[in-house]
Amino acid sequence: MEFVTLNTGAKMPLEGFGVFQVPDPKECEDSVYSAIKVGYRLIDTAQAYMNEEAVGKAVARAIADGLTTREELFITTKVWVSNMKNEDTAYESIKVSLAKLGLDYVDLILLHQPMGDYFAAYRGAVKAYKEGLVKAVGVSNFYPAILANLCENVDVIPAVNQVELHPFFAQEEALKVMKEYGVAPQAWGPFAEGKHGIFTDPELTAIGQKYGKTAAQVVLRWNVQRGVSVLPKSVHVDRMEQNFDIWDFTLTDDDMAVISAKDKGHSEIVDHSSAEFVKFINGLKV
């Protein structure tokens, strides 16, 4: 495993395990436990995923069984928009998340979307940071102009910005802005949610064959070589193991260029600039 050093000085694994769209408590608990057993140490959940309790149970189980220690784990959760009305609602929601997770602290708290009163919510997250309830504060889905505006107006610069990052939406400009402010990039949807035939793409497959790797392993490696932390997700142990097996090869500059050339310059998963999307997100309560 390789790590990125955050602007807090903490080290965050460059690969973690995501639990988006795993709402079933038993399936989520077993999946997280299996992921920890495979070797994952970064676990990413959110208030809106409705599975913080299951993640907490898996973490407690793994620690009790001697698979890991709390200190070895890096746990992330996210404040949902309905809890971003003001500083107090954000702060209190973080305490609720900790209770659901059964933890004294999380390693990273993110604002899930740049909606609601996100400046006030950010102050609530910083309050939790200063009290030791969270070890780092970050954001998610904050695209360049929004991230720059936040960074220009806060005292605590976000440690992480989790956004959509994969070969078909490479976001080089966003990465430049993050680097300028010292914000570590993290990829949700590193497999493009399976779009574009990513798992069978001829060029990705051909690159993988040179190293005895799959197209999926190639795209994960491409991102981590860009300094991007990746969050693949799967409830199948064999896929977890395959996704984790990316640390014994290095893509060449030519490989990286071929992969980066696939960039379409826009998302085909979600349009964050859509008024309908904003209304939909604001209508979801947790």
Solvent accessible surface area in square Angstrom, and as a share of the most:
residue,aa,sasa,rsa
1,M,79,0.35
2,E,74,0.33
3,F,106,0.44
4,V,33,0.19
5,T,79,0.46
6,L,7,0.03
7,N,74,0.38
8,T,56,0.32
9,G,53,0.51
10,A,39,0.30
11,K,130,0.55
12,M,0,0.00
13,P,4,0.03
14,L,12,0.06
15,E,0,0.00
16,G,0,0.00
17,F,4,0.02
18,G,7,0.07
19,V,0,0.00
20,F,90,0.37
21,Q,119,0.53
22,V,11,0.07
23,P,85,0.53
24,D,69,0.36
25,P,90,0.57
26,K,125,0.53
27,E,74,0.33
28,C,0,0.00
29,E,27,0.12
30,D,48,0.25
31,S,5,0.03
32,V,0,0.00
33,Y,31,0.12
34,S,26,0.17
35,A,0,0.00
36,I,1,0.01
37,K,138,0.58
38,V,37,0.21
39,G,21,0.20
40,Y,1,0.00
41,R,58,0.21
42,L,0,0.00
43,I,0,0.00
44,D,3,0.02
45,T,0,0.00
46,A,0,0.00
47,Q,16,0.07
48,A,31,0.24
49,Y,27,0.10
50,M,124,0.55
51,N,3,0.01
52,E,6,0.03
53,E,78,0.35
54,A,5,0.04
55,V,0,0.00
56,G,7,0.07
57,K,124,0.53
58,A,0,0.00
59,V,2,0.01
60,A,60,0.47
61,R,82,0.30
62,A,0,0.00
63,I,61,0.31
64,A,86,0.67
65,D,86,0.44
66,G,64,0.62
67,L,54,0.27
68,T,9,0.05
69,T,62,0.36
70,R,33,0.12
71,E,144,0.64
72,E,95,0.42
73,L,4,0.02
74,F,12,0.05
75,I,0,0.00
76,T,0,0.00
77,T,1,0.00
78,K,1,0.00
79,V,0,0.00
80,W,10,0.03
81,V,6,0.03
82,S,14,0.09
83,N,29,0.15
84,M,1,0.00
85,K,127,0.54
86,N,66,0.34
87,E,58,0.26
88,D,91,0.47
89,T,46,0.27
90,A,0,0.00
91,Y,20,0.08
92,E,85,0.38
93,S,10,0.06
94,I,1,0.00
95,K,81,0.34
96,V,79,0.45
97,S,1,0.01
98,L,12,0.06
99,A,80,0.62
100,K,86,0.37
101,L,3,0.02
102,G,65,0.63
103,L,26,0.13
104,D,127,0.66
105,Y,45,0.17
106,V,1,0.00
107,D,17,0.09
108,L,0,0.00
109,I,0,0.00
110,L,1,0.00
111,L,1,0.00
112,H,17,0.08
113,Q,11,0.05
114,P,21,0.13
115,M,17,0.07
116,G,46,0.44
117,D,67,0.35
118,Y,40,0.15
119,F,56,0.23
120,A,4,0.03
121,A,0,0.00
122,Y,2,0.01
123,R,131,0.48
124,G,0,0.00
125,A,0,0.00
126,V,18,0.11
127,K,74,0.31
128,A,0,0.00
129,Y,66,0.25
130,K,153,0.65
131,E,94,0.42
132,G,34,0.32
133,L,37,0.19
134,V,1,0.01
135,K,92,0.39
136,A,1,0.00
137,V,3,0.02
138,G,0,0.00
139,V,0,0.00
140,S,1,0.01
141,N,6,0.03
142,F,1,0.01
143,Y,41,0.16
144,P,40,0.25
145,A,83,0.65
146,I,59,0.30
147,L,1,0.01
148,A,27,0.21
149,N,69,0.36
150,L,0,0.00
151,C,7,0.04
152,E,119,0.53
153,N,95,0.49
154,V,33,0.19
155,D,149,0.77
156,V,37,0.21
157,I,52,0.26
158,P,0,0.00
159,A,1,0.01
160,V,0,0.00
161,N,1,0.00
162,Q,4,0.02
163,V,1,0.01
164,E,0,0.00
165,L,0,0.00
166,H,4,0.02
167,P,0,0.00
168,F,14,0.06
169,F,24,0.10
170,A,1,0.01
171,Q,18,0.08
172,E,81,0.36
173,E,107,0.48
174,A,5,0.04
175,L,22,0.11
176,K,131,0.56
177,V,19,0.11
178,M,2,0.01
179,K,172,0.73
180,E,129,0.58
181,Y,47,0.18
182,G,41,0.39
183,V,4,0.03
184,A,10,0.08
185,P,20,0.12
186,Q,0,0.00
187,A,0,0.00
188,W,50,0.17
189,G,10,0.09
190,P,5,0.03
191,F,24,0.10
192,A,1,0.00
193,E,68,0.31
194,G,35,0.34
195,K,84,0.36
196,H,59,0.26
197,G,39,0.38
198,I,0,0.00
199,F,95,0.40
200,T,107,0.62
201,D,19,0.10
202,P,109,0.69
203,E,88,0.39
204,L,0,0.00
205,T,47,0.27
206,A,53,0.41
207,I,13,0.06
208,G,0,0.00
209,Q,133,0.59
210,K,127,0.54
211,Y,61,0.23
212,G,69,0.66
213,K,25,0.10
214,T,54,0.32
215,A,5,0.04
216,A,8,0.06
217,Q,9,0.04
218,V,0,0.00
219,V,0,0.00
220,L,0,0.00
221,R,17,0.06
222,W,0,0.00
223,N,0,0.00
224,V,7,0.04
225,Q,57,0.25
226,R,47,0.17
227,G,32,0.31
228,V,0,0.00
229,S,0,0.00
230,V,0,0.00
231,L,10,0.05
232,P,2,0.01
233,K,64,0.27
234,S,22,0.14
235,V,54,0.31
236,H,114,0.51
237,V,70,0.40
238,D,98,0.51
239,R,128,0.47
240,M,1,0.01
241,E,90,0.40
242,Q,60,0.26
243,N,7,0.04
244,F,38,0.16
245,D,67,0.34
246,I,0,0.00
247,W,53,0.19
248,D,104,0.54
249,F,19,0.08
250,T,88,0.51
251,L,6,0.03
252,T,68,0.40
253,D,124,0.64
254,D,111,0.57
255,D,5,0.03
256,M,32,0.14
257,A,61,0.47
258,V,59,0.34
259,I,0,0.00
260,S,36,0.23
261,A,84,0.65
262,K,33,0.14
263,D,55,0.28
264,K,98,0.41
265,G,56,0.54
266,H,94,0.42
267,S,27,0.17
268,E,85,0.38
269,I,52,0.26
270,V,33,0.19
271,D,82,0.42
272,H,38,0.17
273,S,102,0.66
274,S,32,0.21
275,A,71,0.55
276,E,117,0.52
277,F,37,0.16
278,V,53,0.31
279,K,124,0.52
280,F,123,0.51
281,I,9,0.05
282,N,56,0.29
283,G,51,0.49
284,L,73,0.37
285,K,142,0.60
286,V,71,0.41
